């Protein structure tokens, strides 16, 4: 789990992205099309961590680029455009979860979560569990967590984000991230212990 706490040098911004951003701000609509073509697949892939339905993922990705276009003047250019876009995508997915929960709808476990649960709980000498059952149990636990906690665990386990990346995406102090992740995992652990699920999902709560 890539949760480093030491300071890291920020990657250099991509010159091509910077040039296109400046062109968009100067009125060149085609430049924004190039940004979408360059980063569209990555954004769509990121949204798969928030919804299973491919159509919804596409809609969420479109929302991300609308937000990006409207807020492009806020891009400072001191870090890669992809990082800035990933942060917008994170909050777009988070808003989707909150909206669904307010409407009383279940936010289903994504295919990525199910695959991770199935792989981690695959029958074996050390973990003789049922992969499908583990995925279902993981869904029940995650669905019971506050959306903020679920988002943190998604960034850690699905997107393999570092502490610095999580802090950047969620606008948190880097020192706060490990503690918030610890608290989210602790909530899962308590549920797992209470329902005797610990062996099924120990890959997340250890």
Helices and strands as residue ranges (DSSP letters): H 15-25, H 29-47, H 54-70, G 72-74, H 81-102, H 111-120, H 131-144, H 147-157, H 163-170, H 174-194, H 202-205
